[in-house]
């Protein structure tokens, strides 16, 4: 070997060592060479397994004889100086006396992945930080399906690592899906503030399936479940978690009462318009919020109340009910409810009376609030995130993708691949 050749091979060895460090690999793996393609702005790192060292069975980790090599594969790695960086290798196959022939585990990647661990870890962070999948795909220079694959693998990893042992207080809720035509049911852990699982549909059987994603032992540990006043979630809870207290949370109650006030307002507004009175025009916001918005308005809230409008009375019943939640215990709560119910029953406010009857039917679940002060407001808090997922048009074509994206962003899962060398 002449002087120039010696110099070149020393430089190549240094570059190879550098890439070995970047990938976090060591003996028996080594970088044989790094091919630089300036025109294509591409670096290909070729890795090989030391032929002198026995290979390890992917099943049991025993040192075995080398059978042959799997066909050459390529993995995308983190870009270096804006050069697309690829790892190329032919992975040896071990011949284990016990497990037969199997491809050796490569320390820079997870089985079946087309990316190195470093790339996937980076991609997970980029996707977490991005508002849309499209944006993440652009930044990572990947197609949409590859980003979805990385997310699916991350969620699978996260679910395998997740512990649900301490799940005691859950929330069940429905979310619209595919432009509101279909629904999904979502189960949340109200203590750790995370989405636990999502299933298609909102029928009783769907909710049972949702609850049964928790292992039986853990289902037995559920103390209370917050839900709306529909029959399905309650029926599913009685079936799958019979010991759990059913709590109808205040979020849904106030939603129904708000709707009732608005119904009364609209009826009253129509009637007043017939006589040429516009005093209720544009007051939707006012009645729902109970506060007067800034700006010029012909009548103040007090003035409207003085006119003894039906809407004002409906609003008073709604506001009075807020005090129910502060009654402290079920006895006082029951007493308060009775009084409130009788007051509403004496009124002629049909929409409010309808809600009152519904509340009476679900009184046990309302009174359970005092022993288990749960609220699904947390689930509602996830709404904005889930809304953003849905707004990303391509994201909700398919339920499996929708589920993965909800769990990725709202599941508080440990999504990062292990980047430490495995061999
Ligand atoms: Zn083996």
Boltz pocket constraint, residues with backbone or C-beta under 6 A from the ligand:
constraints:
  - pocket:
      binder: B
      contacts: [[A, 57], [A, 58], [A, 59], [A, 60], [A, 61], [A, 62], [A, 96], [A, 97], [A, 98], [A, 99], [A, 100]]
      max_distance: 6.0
